[in-house]
Amino acid sequence: MTGFTVIIPNYNHGAFLKERIESVLAQTYQHFELILLDDASTDQSLSIIEQYKDHPKVKAIVVNEQNSGSSFQQWKKGWEMASFDWIWIAESDDTAAPNFLEA
């Protein structure tokens, strides 16, 4: 069975973040882990991310104290934490159809 690591790198996308996370968690294909990354957001992102700290699909939550200035740095950090070979970088201001991973 193929597994996926889903990485959500976030910076100040609190307005979209809950919908994005929920669209990942609602996938019909459930063999995945989720890594939530925040690049020192100044909006309500951290309070949203905190709601998922005990979710069984969430492998890790990493919050930068200082903004890295690079989404690629965030991607790399998530990639290094991944347990699976298949990686989906799920940008924080987007959403996904429920069968995205399955398809």
Secondary structure by P-SEA (a helix, b strand, c coil): cbbbbbbbbbccccccaaaaaaaaaacccccbbbbbbbcccccaaaaaaaaacccccccbbbbbccccccaaaaaaaaaaacccccccccccccccccccccc
